[in-house]
Amino acid sequence: MTAHSDDFHAALQVLVGAGAVKQRLVDAYRRHLASLRVEDLPEAVRDRFATLRTSMHEAPAAGGMSAPEASARKMSEKDAAGHAAAILEIFAVLSTLNDSESAPRLRIVATDDDTLTHDLFEVPAFLSRA
């Protein structure tokens, strides 16, 4: 996983925990997503994350609450659940992008030539000196 996938994965772990959805959303956002910059994310998820960020900063900080806390407090339960679902969707897209960008796996192909197979498993000299 990339660093961004790790951030969204960690946020999801908070979101599936116990407690009210609004509080879980605030905790997930504050602890794992607030420091992310929209322009650092892949283009496929920028708009969705920008919408989430805007929603989490819609209300100003007030009364000892941060902007995300004040914003979540003003959200309906349905809106908070929708933002939690958006975090899941962003993670799914990032996971798909990571899978498609990963290098192909290498594998050893058996041959009829025993010496070639034997050479594949022989430790190179520069490694055996260590």
N, CA, C and O of each residue as an XYZ file, in Angstrom:
520
protein
N       0.819     -1.186      0.000
C       0.000      0.000      0.000
C       0.866      1.254      0.000
O       1.981      1.269      0.521
N       0.323      2.288     -0.592
C       1.023      3.560     -0.542
C       0.727      4.245      0.783
O      -0.131      3.806      1.548
N       1.440      5.312      1.039
C       1.211      6.056      2.286
C      -0.234      6.548      2.369
O      -0.838      6.513      3.441
N      -0.788      7.002      1.253
C      -2.172      7.491      1.269
C      -3.147      6.353      1.533
O      -4.121      6.535      2.263
N      -2.907      5.205      0.963
C      -3.765      4.051      1.234
C      -3.695      3.691      2.705
O      -4.706      3.347      3.318
N      -2.505      3.770      3.267
C      -2.340      3.468      4.692
C      -3.139      4.450      5.547
O      -3.754      4.056      6.538
N      -3.131      5.729      5.165
C      -3.891      6.740      5.913
C      -5.386      6.441      5.868
O      -6.067      6.513      6.891
N      -5.892      6.108      4.697
C      -7.317      5.823      4.569
C      -7.674      4.499      5.243
O      -8.761      4.364      5.804
N      -6.776      3.533      5.192
C      -7.008      2.269      5.891
C      -7.111      2.508      7.401
O      -8.002      1.973      8.060
N      -6.212      3.300      7.931
C      -6.243      3.626      9.363
C      -7.526      4.375      9.716
O      -8.116      4.139     10.770
N      -7.956      5.276      8.837
C      -9.207      6.005      9.069
C     -10.391      5.043      9.082
O     -11.308      5.195      9.889
N     -10.374      4.071      8.205
C     -11.453      3.079      8.180
C     -11.495      2.261      9.457
O     -12.571      1.907      9.937
N     -10.336      1.961     10.004
C     -10.304      1.205     11.256
C     -10.976      1.995     12.381
O     -11.626      1.413     13.250
N     -10.820      3.288     12.364
C     -11.499      4.129     13.358
C     -13.002      4.158     13.067
O     -13.817      4.083     13.986
N     -13.360      4.267     11.799
C     -14.771      4.370     11.426
C     -15.579      3.127     11.768
O     -16.774      3.234     12.044
N     -14.970      1.971     11.757
C     -15.719      0.745     12.054
C     -15.739      0.427     13.542
O     -16.288     -0.598     13.946
N     -15.152      1.285     14.356
C     -15.133      1.083     15.805
C     -16.459      1.444     16.444
O     -17.444      1.747     15.771
N     -16.449      1.402     17.757
C     -17.660      1.709     18.530
C     -17.843      3.213     18.676
O     -16.887      3.985     18.596
N     -19.085      3.607     18.890
C     -19.387      5.016     19.128
C     -20.290      5.592     18.067
O     -20.637      4.931     17.089
N     -20.662      6.834     18.280
C     -21.531      7.545     17.343
C     -20.781      7.830     16.046
O     -19.580      8.102     16.060
N     -21.487      7.767     14.941
C     -20.849      7.946     13.631
C     -20.176      9.312     13.510
O     -19.111      9.423     12.903
N     -20.779     10.342     14.074
C     -20.180     11.674     13.988
C     -18.834     11.714     14.712
O     -17.864     12.266     14.193
N     -18.777     11.136     15.898
C     -17.519     11.128     16.649
C     -16.467     10.281     15.954
O     -15.294     10.655     15.922
N     -16.868      9.141     15.396
C     -15.911      8.295     14.664
C     -15.391      9.003     13.424
O     -14.213      8.891     13.083
N     -16.270      9.731     12.754
C     -15.866     10.494     11.570
C     -14.845     11.564     11.946
O     -13.822     11.715     11.278
N     -15.125     12.299     13.009
C     -14.192     13.337     13.466
C     -12.850     12.714     13.840
O     -11.801     13.221     13.442
N     -12.875     11.629     14.596
C     -11.629     10.980     15.017
C     -10.832     10.465     13.818
O      -9.617     10.647     13.746
N     -11.522      9.826     12.889
C     -10.849      9.286     11.704
C     -10.226     10.411     10.881
O      -9.079     10.312     10.444
N     -10.991     11.475     10.674
C     -10.502     12.599      9.889
C      -9.323     13.278     10.578
O      -8.274     13.491      9.971
N      -9.506     13.613     11.846
C      -8.475     14.361     12.580
C      -7.176     13.552     12.707
O      -6.089     14.092     12.503
N      -7.287     12.268     13.040
C      -6.095     11.464     13.298
C      -5.375     10.995     12.040
O      -4.166     10.765     12.070
N      -6.118     10.848     10.914
C      -5.491     10.205      9.762
C      -5.614     10.949      8.431
O      -4.845     10.675      7.509
N      -6.547     11.868      8.311
C      -6.772     12.484      6.999
C      -6.580     13.995      6.957
O      -6.367     14.550      5.879
N      -6.648     14.666      8.081
C      -6.602     16.134      8.102
C      -5.302     16.688      7.530
O      -5.292     17.778      6.958
N      -4.219     15.954      7.678
C      -2.931     16.463      7.210
C      -2.679     16.205      5.722
O      -1.692     16.688      5.166
N      -3.562     15.451      5.083
C      -3.379     15.173      3.654
C      -3.733     16.398      2.824
O      -4.644     17.155      3.159
N      -2.997     16.575      1.741
C      -3.293     17.682      0.823
C      -3.973     17.113     -0.412
O      -3.567     16.074     -0.932
N      -4.987     17.786     -0.867
C      -5.755     17.325     -2.028
C      -4.841     17.093     -3.216
O      -4.967     16.080     -3.905
N      -3.923     18.014     -3.464
C      -3.058     17.914     -4.645
C      -2.056     16.760     -4.567
O      -1.473     16.390     -5.586
N      -1.848     16.190     -3.394
C      -0.931     15.056     -3.254
C      -1.604     13.714     -3.549
O      -0.929     12.695     -3.703
N      -2.919     13.721     -3.626
C      -3.661     12.489     -3.891
C      -3.781     12.252     -5.390
O      -3.695     13.196     -6.175
N      -3.979     10.999     -5.794
C      -4.209     10.726     -7.211
C      -5.445     11.465     -7.716
O      -6.396     11.690     -6.968
N      -5.419     11.831     -8.963
C      -6.497     12.624     -9.547
C      -7.860     11.936     -9.415
O      -8.887     12.607     -9.314
N      -7.867     10.628     -9.415
C      -9.117      9.873     -9.348
C      -9.902     10.112     -8.057
O     -11.111      9.884     -8.030
N      -9.250     10.561     -7.000
C      -9.936     10.752     -5.714
C      -9.906     12.193     -5.218
O     -10.434     12.488     -4.145
N      -9.307     13.078     -5.970
C      -9.159     14.463     -5.492
C     -10.481     15.157     -5.227
O     -10.654     15.781     -4.180
N     -11.416     15.059     -6.161
C     -12.702     15.755     -5.983
C     -13.449     15.223     -4.765
O     -14.006     15.992     -3.982
N     -13.454     13.922     -4.616
C     -14.172     13.318     -3.492
C     -13.540     13.733     -2.162
O     -14.243     14.041     -1.199
N     -12.199     13.737     -2.122
C     -11.529     14.137     -0.880
C     -11.711     15.636     -0.632
O     -11.865     16.053      0.516
N     -11.696     16.446     -1.685
C     -11.912     17.892     -1.525
C     -13.299     18.163     -0.947
O     -13.466     19.060     -0.121
N     -14.286     17.391     -1.381
C     -15.640     17.532     -0.839
C     -15.662     17.168      0.640
O     -16.285     17.861      1.444
N     -14.985     16.084      0.998
C     -14.901     15.678      2.404
C     -14.221     16.760      3.236
O     -14.707     17.132      4.305
N     -13.105     17.255      2.740
C     -12.356     18.294      3.470
C     -13.215     19.549      3.664
O     -13.243     20.122      4.753
N     -13.899     19.962      2.627
C     -14.769     21.139      2.720
C     -15.863     20.923      3.763
O     -16.157     21.816      4.557
N     -16.457     19.746      3.755
C     -17.514     19.440      4.719
C     -16.992     19.413      6.150
O     -17.695     19.810      7.079
N     -15.766     18.949      6.326
C     -15.187     18.860      7.674
C     -14.694     20.217      8.175
O     -14.313     20.344      9.339
N     -14.698     21.233      7.303
C     -14.277     22.579      7.709
C     -15.361     23.610      7.401
O     -15.082     24.801      7.259
N     -16.589     23.136      7.302
C     -17.693     24.029      6.972
C     -18.011     24.997      8.108
O     -18.334     26.161      7.870
N     -17.919     24.515      9.325
C     -18.186     25.374     10.491
C     -16.861     25.812     11.096
O     -15.902     25.040     11.109
N     -16.795     27.040     11.594
C     -15.553     27.493     12.231
C     -15.371     26.852     13.614
O     -16.337     26.448     14.260
N     -14.141     26.773     14.036
C     -13.849     26.292     15.392
C     -14.506     27.235     16.379
O     -14.447     28.456     16.232
N     -15.136     26.647     17.391
C     -15.828     27.493     18.380
C     -16.064     26.707     19.662
O     -16.248     25.490     19.641
N     -16.054     27.426     20.771
C     -16.391     26.812     22.046
C     -15.492     25.658     22.445
O     -15.957     24.696     23.058
N     -14.231     25.737     22.113
C     -13.302     24.660     22.449
C     -13.335     23.494     21.478
O     -12.610     22.517     21.662
N     -14.168     23.581     20.443
C     -14.233     22.531     19.425
C     -13.435     22.955     18.202
O     -13.407     24.130     17.838
N     -12.792     21.984     17.579
C     -12.090     22.250     16.326
C     -13.126     22.388     15.205
O     -14.302     22.078     15.389
N     -12.666     22.860     14.038
C     -13.572     23.003     12.896
C     -14.201     21.664     12.508
O     -15.408     21.625     12.268
N     -13.438     20.559     12.435
C     -14.081     19.282     12.121
C     -15.128     18.863     13.163
O     -16.176     18.326     12.805
N     -14.849     19.105     14.444
C     -15.824     18.764     15.488
C     -17.087     19.607     15.354
O     -18.195     19.078     15.440
N     -16.934     20.899     15.147
C     -18.088     21.792     14.994
C     -18.869     21.453     13.732
O     -20.100     21.486     13.730
N     -18.156     21.128     12.665
C     -18.818     20.785     11.403
C     -19.610     19.490     11.540
O     -20.756     19.408     11.097
N     -19.000     18.479     12.153
C     -19.691     17.197     12.336
C     -20.906     17.351     13.240
O     -21.927     16.697     13.030
N     -20.800     18.198     14.226
C     -21.915     18.417     15.158
C     -23.135     18.958     14.430
O     -24.270     18.648     14.791
N     -22.899     19.769     13.400
C     -24.006     20.355     12.637
C     -24.545     19.420     11.552
O     -25.606     19.679     10.984
N     -23.821     18.333     11.263
C     -24.257     17.375     10.236
C     -25.393     16.505     10.758
O     -25.538     16.279     11.960
N     -26.181     16.033      9.822
C     -27.158     15.005     10.182
C     -26.422     13.662     10.275
O     -25.309     13.528      9.767
N     -27.030     12.694     10.909
C     -26.438     11.353     10.979
C     -26.251     10.793      9.571
O     -25.258     10.123      9.288
N     -27.204     11.070      8.701
C     -27.143     10.592      7.317
C     -25.952     11.208      6.582
O     -25.245     10.514      5.852
N     -25.730     12.501      6.773
C     -24.590     13.165      6.128
C     -23.265     12.610      6.651
O     -22.342     12.368      5.874
N     -23.172     12.408      7.958
C     -21.950     11.857      8.549
C     -21.685     10.451      8.016
O     -20.545     10.106      7.707
N     -22.734      9.644      7.907
C     -22.584      8.297      7.354
C     -22.153      8.367      5.884
O     -21.369      7.538      5.421
N     -22.664      9.349      5.168
C     -22.261      9.531      3.770
C     -20.782      9.877      3.641
O     -20.110      9.406      2.724
N     -20.276     10.698      4.555
C     -18.852     11.048      4.531
C     -17.992      9.835      4.911
O     -16.907      9.635      4.367
N     -18.493      9.038      5.846
C     -17.784      7.805      6.200
C     -17.736      6.873      4.991
O     -16.708      6.247      4.732
N     -18.832      6.779      4.258
C     -18.867      5.956      3.048
C     -17.906      6.502      1.993
O     -17.286      5.727      1.264
N     -17.777      7.815      1.906
C     -16.841      8.421      0.949
C     -15.408      8.027      1.280
O     -14.605      7.799      0.375
N     -15.080      7.946      2.557
C     -13.731      7.521      2.960
C     -13.489      6.091      2.510
O     -12.403      5.767      2.030
N     -14.487      5.236      2.659
C     -14.380      3.849      2.183
C     -14.197      3.804      0.673
O     -13.364      3.049      0.173
N     -14.962      4.601     -0.053
C     -14.862      4.632     -1.515
C     -13.490      5.129     -1.970
O     -12.922      4.597     -2.923
N     -12.963      6.137     -1.299
C     -11.622      6.638     -1.646
C     -10.588      5.548     -1.406
O      -9.704      5.337     -2.237
N     -10.693      4.858     -0.281
C      -9.769      3.763      0.001
C      -9.862      2.689     -1.070
O      -8.836      2.168     -1.508
N     -11.067      2.347     -1.500
C     -11.246      1.325     -2.537
C     -10.585      1.748     -3.839
O      -9.929      0.937     -4.493
N     -10.750      3.005     -4.221
C     -10.116      3.498     -5.459
C      -8.598      3.468     -5.318
O      -7.899      3.032     -6.232
N      -8.087      3.925     -4.187
C      -6.629      3.902     -3.984
C      -6.091      2.477     -4.026
O      -5.016      2.235     -4.575
N      -6.825      1.543     -3.455
C      -6.394      0.140     -3.474
C      -6.364     -0.401     -4.898
O      -5.448     -1.136     -5.268
N      -7.360     -0.039     -5.692
C      -7.405     -0.470     -7.089
C      -6.237      0.125     -7.868
O      -5.605     -0.563     -8.670
N      -5.952      1.399     -7.633
C      -4.826      2.044     -8.310
C      -3.512      1.384     -7.913
O      -2.643      1.180     -8.761
N      -3.357      1.049     -6.636
C      -2.129      0.403     -6.167
C      -1.953     -0.955     -6.803
O      -0.837     -1.325     -7.168
N      -3.040     -1.711     -6.944
C      -2.956     -3.035     -7.548
C      -2.563     -2.946     -9.014
O      -1.779     -3.764     -9.495
N      -3.098     -1.960     -9.730
C      -2.799     -1.851    -11.156
C      -1.406     -1.292    -11.418
O      -0.839     -1.516    -12.488
N      -0.845     -0.557    -10.440
C       0.479      0.023    -10.626
C       1.601     -0.863    -10.114
O       2.776     -0.572    -10.340
N       1.249     -1.940     -9.426
C       2.300     -2.782     -8.857
C       3.019     -3.552     -9.959
O       2.445     -3.862    -11.003
N       4.261     -3.845     -9.702
C       5.078     -4.560    -10.682
C       4.601     -5.997    -10.798
O       4.102     -6.566     -9.828
N       4.748     -6.582    -11.966
C       4.355     -7.985    -12.105
C       5.231     -8.878    -11.236
O       6.413     -8.603    -11.026
N       4.636     -9.938    -10.741
C       5.379    -10.859     -9.896
C       6.274    -11.732    -10.761
O       5.877    -12.185    -11.835
N       7.476    -11.957    -10.279
C       8.415    -12.810    -10.982
C       8.216    -14.240    -10.524
O       7.858    -14.484     -9.372
N       8.445    -15.173    -11.410
C       8.349    -16.568    -11.019
C       9.417    -17.364    -11.741
O       9.888    -16.978    -12.811
N       9.784    -18.462    -11.149
C      10.783    -19.350    -11.740
C      10.040    -20.361    -12.596
O       9.076    -20.985    -12.152
N      10.501    -20.511    -13.820
C       9.891    -21.459    -14.736
C      10.794    -22.668    -14.826
O      11.994    -22.538    -15.068
N      10.227    -23.833    -14.634
C      11.006    -25.069    -14.707
C      11.474    -25.312    -16.137
O      10.767    -25.015    -17.100
N      12.669    -25.854    -16.251
C      13.223    -26.185    -17.559
C      13.669    -27.637    -17.555
O      13.734    -28.278    -16.506
N      13.971    -28.142    -18.731
C      14.474    -29.518    -18.849
C      15.963    -29.567    -18.550
O      16.508    -30.637    -18.279
N      16.623    -28.422    -18.596
C      18.061    -28.363    -18.392
C      18.354    -28.235    -16.890
O      18.134    -27.173    -16.307
N      18.850    -29.317    -16.261
C      19.108    -29.323    -14.813
C      20.162    -28.312    -14.400
O      20.080    -27.764    -13.301
N      21.150    -28.047    -15.246
C      22.206    -27.114    -14.861
C      21.662    -25.707    -14.748
O      22.080    -24.948    -13.874
N      20.736    -25.351    -15.621
C      20.137    -24.021    -15.544
C      19.343    -23.873    -14.247
O      19.434    -22.844    -13.577
N      18.577    -24.880    -13.898
C      17.804    -24.840    -12.659
C      18.728    -24.787    -11.457
O      18.465    -24.055    -10.503
N      19.798    -25.550    -11.494
C      20.763    -25.564    -10.392
C      21.393    -24.169    -10.233
O      21.583    -23.700     -9.111
N      21.713    -23.510    -11.351
C      22.311    -22.174    -11.301
C      21.360    -21.147    -10.697
O      21.805    -20.178    -10.083
N      20.064    -21.348    -10.865
C      19.094    -20.410    -10.318
C      19.119    -20.388     -8.796
O      18.833    -19.362     -8.179
N      19.463    -21.524     -8.193
C      19.423    -21.631     -6.741
C      20.797    -21.529     -6.096
O      20.926    -21.662     -4.879
N      21.814    -21.298     -6.900
C      23.162    -21.167     -6.366
C      23.352    -19.736     -5.842
O      22.943    -18.773     -6.492
N      23.966    -19.606     -4.679
C      24.185    -18.292     -4.085
C      25.333    -17.608     -4.826
O      26.413    -18.183     -4.967
N      25.102    -16.381     -5.299
C      26.175    -15.658     -5.991
C      27.381    -15.442     -5.061
O      27.231    -15.319     -3.845
N      28.560    -15.400     -5.654
C      29.801    -15.287     -4.883
C      29.818    -14.033     -4.009
O      30.269    -14.096     -2.866
N      29.347    -12.918     -4.509
C      29.390    -11.685     -3.712
C      28.521    -11.769     -2.476
O      28.778    -11.066     -1.498
N      27.486    -12.618     -2.490
C      26.654    -12.795     -1.308
C      27.235    -13.811     -0.331
O      27.036    -13.704      0.879
N      27.941    -14.780     -0.852
C      28.466    -15.816      0.038
C      29.677    -15.342      0.837
O      30.069    -15.991      1.806
N      30.273    -14.219      0.442
C      31.432    -13.669      1.176
C      31.007    -12.977      2.470
O      31.827    -12.825      3.375
N      29.790    -12.570      2.575
C      29.336    -11.800      3.741
C      29.257    -12.628      5.002
O      28.890    -12.111      6.057
